[in-house]
Amino acid sequence: DKYSFILLSGDRDRFLDEIQELGVVDIKRSSKAIDEVSGSIVSEMEALKGQIREIQNCSDKLSESLKTRIAELGRSLSEARPWGSFDREAVKRFGIRLYSCSRKSFCPEWNESYALEIISEDKNKLYFAVAGDAKDFPLKEIALPAKDCAELEEEIAGLKSQLDQHSAELSSRKGEIPLLQDLIDKKCSGLSLYLARATAKSAAEGSLVLFEGCAPRENAEKLC
């Protein structure tokens, strides 16, 4: 049933406290934060909900950051893998340049004209290095990877270990969820009371206050 309550503005807080004790009345109020205080309460509730999601999913901002970095390094590893491990200083010292091409495009005569060595190959491509003077080589040079395979694999392994450890730490906090949910419920109750007070409709130049709300029929005697 729907009820309307008219009372003196000075009785507003006492009325709301008594209504809240019943725990069954839905007071008509704004559903959005209306000022700095209610906005702060909503932010605190959202932060607590966020903690619960992170614990349930065993993933938070740090987890996502680690996953992103691992994916980036994975792509770098795929690009560096054909070249294996290398001595960067030796590559520079001997003027070694890197190239790749399809098997069909590879010209055997290059072996006679250049100091060429095939580093690796797959079913479609050849990956090779040319030492010395190769400025007139007919293919576009490939930039030397910033890190070789061994370095990238080591870094990826370290990040994966860090991610596993952090995920385990989040999982170990699942026992905190009931407490966090209880805090949310308490803040929600406090916000409901605050908003009901803040959005009360004043009449008669502020001397009267009007509330509208709903309650189950069995509570009629308590409310009347």
N, C-alpha and C positions, 0 to 999 in steps of 0.2 A: 504494500500500500504506500501511497505517497502522502507526505505530511508537510505542512508549512508551520513554522514556528516564528512568532513575533514576540520580541522581548526588548527590554531596555538595553541600550548599548552597553551599560555598565555590567550587565549580567552575561555578556557574550562569552567571556573566558570560562566562567563557572559552568555555563550551559554546555560548551564544547567538551570540557573535561568529563562531565557526567555522560554525555552522549558517547564519548569514546570508550568509557567503561563498559557500555552495553556491547560494543564491538560488532553491531549489526546494521547500523544506520549509514547509508551512503549520502553524505552531505554534498549538495551540488556545489561545485567549485571549478576553478580553472584547471585544465589538465596540463598546462605549460608553466614553466618557471616564470614568476611574475616580477621578481626582484633579485637583488644580489644574494640575499639569504637563501631563498628557495633554489636559486640557480646553483649555489654552492652545494646544497644538499644533494641535488640531482647529480652533480659532477662526482660527488663522493660515492653515490650509489653506482654510477656507471663504472667508476674505477674498481669498486669491489666486484661487480659483475665481470669486468675484464679479467681480474685475478682468477676468478672461478673458471672462466673459459680457458685461460692459459694453463691452469693446473689440469683441467679435464683433457685438454688436447696435448698436454706435455709440449707446448710450443708458445713462445712469446716473441717479442721484438728481437731479442738476442738470437733466438733460434732461427728466425727468418733471415736475419743478417748473415748468420753462419751458412745457412743453406744457399743463399744468393752467392756468397763468396765461393763456396765449394763448386757451384754450377759454373761460375766464371772461370775458375781454375781448371775445371773439367774440359771446358772448350779450349783453353790454352794448351792443355795436355794433348788434346786431339790434334791440334796444329803442330805441336812440338814432337809428337811421337815418331813420325817418319825419320826425324833427325837423330833420335837416340840421345845419348849423353855426349857432350862435347866440351872441349877446353876453349873457352871464349877468347882467351889471350892468344892461343895458338891460331885460331881462326883469323884473327886480325893480323897476326904477325906474318902469316903466309898468304895473306890476301885471298882467302877462300871465299867463294861466292856460292850461294845455294840456288838450285833450280829444280823444277819438276815439269813433267809433261806426260801426255798419254803414251802408252807403249807404241802406238801407231806413229806418233809424231817424232819419236826418238830416232835420231840419225846416227848410225854406227860410225860414220866418218868423223864425228865429233871426237871420238876416242883418239884419232890420229892427229887432230889439230890442237887439242887442249889436254891439259893434265886433269883428266876427268875420272871421278870415282863414284860409282853408284852406292849410295848409302843404304837405301831400302827400296822395296817395291811391293805393290799389291797387284790384284788382277787387272787393274785399269791403268795405274800410273807408275812412273819411275821417279825416284827422288835422288838427286845426285849433286855432287860438289865439284867445282872447278877451281883449281889453284892457279895462282900467277895471273898473267895478263889475260883477262877475259872480257874486256870492255866491249869488244865487238861480237860477243856471244849473241846469237839470234833470239834468245828467250829473255823474258823479263826476270830480273833477279828477285829472289824471295828474301825478305828480311830475316835475319837471324832471330830466332825466338828469344824473348827476354830471359827465359829460364829453360833449362833442359829438362828432360823427362824425370830424371832422378830428383831434381829440386822440386818440381811440381808435385810429384807423387808423395814426397815427404811432407810438403805443406798441406796437401789435401788430407793425408792420413792424420796429421795433427789437428786439423779443423774438425774432422769427423769424430775424433776422440773427444774433443771439446764439446761437440754437439751432443754426443751420447751421454756424457757426464751431466750436462745441463738438463737434458731431457729426463734423466734419472732423478735429478734434484727436484724438478717440477712434479714428477710422479710421486715422489715421497711426501709431497705436501697435500695429497688428496684427503688426508684426515682433517685438514683445515677447512674444507668446503662447508660443513655444517655451521661452523662458527662464522664464516664469512656470510653465509646466507642469513644467519640470525641477525647479523649487523645490518644487512640490507633491509630486512623486515622491520627492524626498529627504526631505521632512518625513513623508510617508506611511511610508517605510522606517524612519525614526527612531522614529515612533510605534509601528509594529509591534514593533520590538525592545523599546521601553520597556514596552509593554503585556504582552509575553511575560514580561519580567522581573517585572513588578509582579503578575501573576496566577499565577505559578508555584505549584503545589500543594506545600506543605511536608508532610513526613511525619517520623515518629520524632522528634517535638518539635523540628522545625526542622533536624535534621541531614541529612535527605535531601530532594531536590526531584524531583518527577515532572512530566515534560512529555509531552504527546501531540501527534502531528502526522502529516501525510501527505506522501508524496513519490512520484514516479514509480518504477516497478520498476527502471529502469536505474540508479538512484542507490543501490540497495541496498548495493553493496560499499562505497561511500563512507560510508554511515551505520552500518554494522555493524563 
